[in-house]
């Protein structure tokens, strides 16, 4: 797991959402398909009130995972952000 992603997770837990989003975005610059970074960016953006950005990250993740979905705990939350399932 990238160190910046760990930092972003910690920042998100501390409700430092804008800083967390910056770190998730840095991870996504190098690894644009990382599930955890996309889900984290979606959550951080939503928590920071950046609803359109949250939706864009969620939609990107859903497109990446496809119809198979995921069993990860964040999956239903992400689907809710994108308007494709329960939140």
ZAPA-511584 format. One record per residue (C-alpha): x, y, z; residue in one letter. Coordinates in nm, 2 decimals. Layout:
% residues N
(r (X, Y, Z), "a"),
...
This chain:
% residues 87
(r (0.00, 0.00, 0.00), "x"),
(r (0.14, 0.34, -0.09), "x"),
(r (0.25, 0.55, 0.20), "x"),
(r (0.04, 0.85, 0.08), "x"),
(r (-0.26, 0.63, 0.08), "x"),
(r (-0.20, 0.53, 0.44), "x"),
(r (-0.15, 0.90, 0.52), "x"),
(r (-0.48, 0.98, 0.34), "x"),
(r (-0.66, 0.72, 0.55), "x"),
(r (-0.53, 0.87, 0.87), "x"),
(r (-0.62, 1.22, 0.76), "x"),
(r (-0.97, 1.10, 0.67), "x"),
(r (-1.01, 0.94, 1.01), "x"),
(r (-0.92, 1.27, 1.17), "x"),
(r (-1.18, 1.45, 0.96), "x"),
(r (-0.91, 1.64, 0.77), "x"),
(r (-1.10, 1.57, 0.45), "x"),
(r (-0.94, 1.82, 0.22), "x"),
(r (-0.59, 1.71, 0.31), "x"),
(r (-0.70, 1.35, 0.27), "x"),
(r (-0.84, 1.42, -0.07), "x"),
(r (-0.51, 1.58, -0.18), "x"),
(r (-0.32, 1.27, -0.07), "x"),
(r (-0.56, 1.03, -0.24), "x"),
(r (-0.54, 1.24, -0.56), "x"),
(r (-0.16, 1.21, -0.54), "x"),
(r (-0.18, 0.83, -0.53), "x"),
(r (-0.42, 0.83, -0.82), "x"),
(r (-0.18, 1.03, -1.03), "x"),
(r (0.06, 0.74, -1.02), "x"),
(r (-0.19, 0.46, -0.99), "x"),
(r (-0.52, 0.57, -1.14), "x"),
(r (-0.70, 0.24, -1.09), "x"),
(r (-0.63, 0.18, -0.72), "x"),
(r (-0.96, 0.07, -0.57), "x"),
(r (-0.87, 0.19, -0.22), "x"),
(r (-0.75, 0.53, -0.34), "x"),
(r (-1.06, 0.58, -0.56), "x"),
(r (-1.30, 0.48, -0.28), "x"),
(r (-1.11, 0.70, -0.03), "x"),
(r (-1.11, 1.00, -0.27), "x"),
(r (-1.48, 0.96, -0.32), "x"),
(r (-1.54, 0.95, 0.06), "x"),
(r (-1.31, 1.24, 0.13), "x"),
(r (-1.47, 1.45, -0.15), "x"),
(r (-1.81, 1.38, -0.01), "x"),
(r (-1.71, 1.46, 0.34), "x"),
(r (-1.55, 1.79, 0.22), "x"),
(r (-1.88, 1.88, 0.05), "x"),
(r (-1.74, 1.83, -0.30), "x"),
(r (-2.04, 1.62, -0.42), "x"),
(r (-1.96, 1.63, -0.80), "x"),
(r (-1.60, 1.52, -0.73), "x"),
(r (-1.73, 1.24, -0.50), "x"),
(r (-1.97, 1.12, -0.77), "x"),
(r (-1.69, 1.13, -1.04), "x"),
(r (-1.46, 0.92, -0.83), "x"),
(r (-1.74, 0.68, -0.74), "x"),
(r (-1.84, 0.64, -1.11), "x"),
(r (-1.48, 0.58, -1.21), "x"),
(r (-1.46, 0.30, -0.95), "x"),
(r (-1.78, 0.15, -1.06), "x"),
(r (-1.67, 0.15, -1.42), "x"),
(r (-1.35, -0.01, -1.32), "x"),
(r (-1.50, -0.29, -1.11), "x"),
(r (-1.78, -0.36, -1.35), "x"),
(r (-2.09, -0.56, -1.31), "x"),
(r (-1.92, -0.81, -1.09), "x"),
(r (-1.92, -0.56, -0.81), "x"),
(r (-1.72, -0.61, -0.50), "x"),
(r (-1.75, -0.76, -0.15), "x"),
(r (-1.55, -0.48, 0.01), "x"),
(r (-1.73, -0.28, 0.28), "x"),
(r (-1.69, 0.04, 0.08), "x"),
(r (-1.87, -0.09, -0.23), "x"),
(r (-2.23, -0.01, -0.13), "x"),
(r (-2.12, 0.33, 0.00), "x"),
(r (-1.95, 0.41, -0.34), "x"),
(r (-2.26, 0.29, -0.53), "x"),
(r (-2.48, 0.52, -0.32), "x"),
(r (-2.25, 0.81, -0.41), "x"),
(r (-2.29, 0.74, -0.78), "x"),
(r (-2.66, 0.69, -0.75), "x"),
(r (-2.65, 0.33, -0.85), "x"),
(r (-2.73, 0.16, -0.53), "x"),
(r (-2.80, 0.19, -0.16), "x"),
(r (-2.57, 0.43, 0.04), "x"),
